[in-house]
Amino acid sequence: YSPGSYAKMVEGFHEHFPEYIYRSEQLDRWMITVPRDSINRVFRPSERLKEILEKGASDSLEEEALSLIKMLAEISGVSLGLFGVHGSISLGTSRDESDIDLSVYGASNFRLVKRGLLEAEEAGLLSLKRRERAERKRLNSGVYRDRDFVVNATRLASEIDEEPRSYRPMGPVEAECLCVRDDEAMFRPAVYGVQGCTSQDEAVDVSEVSEVVSMIGSYRDLVSRGERIRVRGFLEEVALGDECWLRVVVGSGRAGEYLDWLDS
């Protein structure tokens, strides 16, 4: 969501669903949250795919989704159990024109499937989208049997770090950094390890920044290790036990934030 639409959403929740709004004093902003006792059902992409595999496809959308997943599993060598379906197929709200939204569990598995997409394209089994600059870089969306699809990564349980952290917002910043780690770039939030950061504002010291984090899905998997990253976001100090580090967060809800890479 854009900062403007997010502000309107927060206003609407305040008026109609105040129980889903939480003021984080630590982050100094309103958060849209769901109280645990209000959660009736959790939609898991892996469980929905398992259900379709067991019962069989109920319509052409599910049939095409299964066909695409089986083909990618065979080409990539990634087990069917590490795929899932999300979006309208998972929620049961699909229409005739709905897209296929796929999940792949695990960073290494996602990389294998992305290579499989290129192999499938070379074999004429699908076509990848390259109209926009980000699409040409990410190469995770395309058309299969005249239907749009996208493949996104989901963390395995072993890739989720639940250790509690504290955060201290320090102010807006615009910086340029070298990406030195991209092993969590495909997830949401996307995490890029960086070093050698310089600020557009000489008064702001970002030399110790070690992470750029995007809460916005469209900035996933955009920058590769060895490339330079340009970012405008919010500088935060993160504390985990006795360890502290600096990060720049994109998607804080403030206007003008972005993440991009510099072409060589």
N, C-alpha and C positions, 0 to 999 in steps of 0.2 A: 504494500500500500504506500501511496505517496504520503509525505508529511501532512498535506492538506486534508486528504481523505481520512487519515488516521485520527486527526484532531476532531473531525466530524463524527467518526465512530465513537471516540471517547465521549463526546458530548451526548450522543444518542444513548450510549450505555448508562451514562449518569442519569439521564431522564427516565429511561424505561427499565433498565436492568442494573441498578446500582450494586447488586451483590456480585457482579462480574467485573467490577472495577476496584483496583487496588493501588493505593498511593505508596510507591517505594521511596521512602525518604533517603535511602542509601543511593539510589540512582537518580533521585530528584525528578521523577516523572511518573505519570499515570500508566498503569499496566492493565491490559485486558487479561483477566485470569478466570479460571473455572474452579470454584471450590470443590475439593475432593468429594464431599458428600453429595454434590450435584451431578456427578458423573454417573450416568446410567449404563453407557455402553462405550467400549473402546473399539474403533475400527482399525484392525491391523492388516496391512496389505498381504502379508504372508498367509494369514488365515483365510482371507477372502479367496486367494488363488487356490489354496488347498480345497476349499469348498467347491469351486468351479471344476477343478480337476476330478473331484469325486462324483459330483452330480452331473457333470457335462454342461456345455455351454447352453444358455437359455435363449440367446439371440445371436445375430450376426456379429455384433460388437464383441461379445465374449468369445465367440468362435475365432475371430481374427486376432484377439488378444492372446488366446491360447496358442494359436499357430505361430505368432511372432515370438512368444516366449520360448516355445519348444525349439524353434529354429535358432534363436540366439543362444540357448543353452547348449545345443549341439555344436555350434560353431565355436563358442568360447570355452567350452568345457566346464562351465559353471553349472552346478546342480540346480534342478528345478526348484528344490526346496529353498534356494537362496534368492528366488524371485518373488515378487508380489505385485498386486494391482491396487492402485489407489485412485483418487478422484471419483468420478461419477460411477464407475463400475463397482468400486468398494462400497460406496454409500447407497447404491441402488437407485440413483437418480438419473441414470443415463438416458439419452435420447438417440434417435437414428443418426444424428450428425455428431455425436460425442467423440472425443479423442480417446486414444489408448494411453493411459498413464501407468508406466511401469516403475517398480522399485527393484533395485538390486542391493542386497545386503552385504556390506563389507567393502572397504576401500579397494582392496586388491581385486575382488570379484568385479566391482564396477569398472575398473580399468580393463579387465579382460573382456567384458561385454562391450565396452567402447571400441576396442580393437575388432571385436566380432561384428560390430555395426559396419565398419569400413570394409571388412571382408565380404559381408552380405551385399553391400552396395556394389563392390567390384564384380560380384557374381550376378548382378541384376535382380536381386531379390527385394530390394527396397531402395529408396533414395533419401539422402540426408539433406537437410535444409542448410543453405548457405547464403540466403538473401541478405541477412544482416551480419555486420561485423562480429557480433557476439556469437551468432549461430555458427559462423565459419570457424571460430576458435573453439567453441564447446563441442560441437558435433555430437550432440546427444538427442537430437530431434529429427524427425523426417516424416516420410509418407510410406505406408505399407498397405498394399491393396487399395489405394485411393483413400486411405484414412490416415489422418495425422496421428503421430505418436511422439512421446517423449520418454526418455529413460533417466531416472534420477537415482541417487545413492541414498541408502538408509544405513545408519550405524548398526552394527552388530552389538549385542549386549556387552561383549568384551571391549567394544570401542567407546563405551559410555563411561565417562569419569564423573562419579557422583560426589566427589569430595567437596564439601562446602567451601565457597570462596566469598570474600567480601570485596566490594567495588567502591572506588572513590572517584566520582566524575571530576575532571580537572578543567574542562573547557573545550570549545571547538578548535579544530586544527585541520590544516591542509598540508599534506606531506608527500614526499616521494621516497620510496624504499626499494631495496633489492630483495626479491623473494628468494628465500633459502630453504623453504619447506612447504610442500603442497600436498602432503599426505592426508590432510583433512579439508582440502579445498572443495571437495565435491559434496560435502555435507551441508546441512543447514542447522545451526550457523556454520558458515564456511570460515575456516581458520587458516590463515597464511602466516607462516613463520617468516620474519623479515629481519634485516639488519641494515646498518648504514643509512638510517632515515635522516632526511633533511626537511626542514619546514619552510613553507612559503613565507612565513612570518618569522623573522630572525629573533623576535622576542620570545618565541616558544621553542623550548629545547625538546626535540624528539629523538635525540641521538641514542637514547636507551630503549626506545620502543622495540619490542621483540615480536609483536603480533599485530596483524590486521584482521579484524573479525567482521563478517557481514551477516546481519540478521535478515537481509533481503535475498530471496532465492535467486533472483536474476543475476547475482554476482557470484554464484557458485562456479567453481572450476574454470575461472577466467584467466588466471595468472599461473604460469608454470615456474618451477624452480629455475633460477638463473635469469628471469625476466625482471624488469623494473615495474613497480606498481605505483600508481598515483591514487591518492585517497583523500577525501574530505569527510571527516566524521568527528567523533567526540573522543578526546583523550581521557583514558581511565587508568587508574592504578588498581591492580588486582593483587589481593593478598591470599595466600594459601599457607596456613601455618606460619612458619618463619620466613617463607619465600614471598617476594614481591616482584612484580614486573609491570611494565607499561604496555598498553594496547590502544589501538585506534578502532573504534566501533562505528560501523556504518549501519544505519537503520535505527537510530535512537528516536526517530520521530521528528527530528529537527530538519528544517528546510535546507536544501542545497547539498545534501550528502551524496557521495557517489564513490564508486570504485572502478578503476580502469587500468589497463596495462599500456605500456609504451611500446609502440612498434619499433623494431630494430632497423 
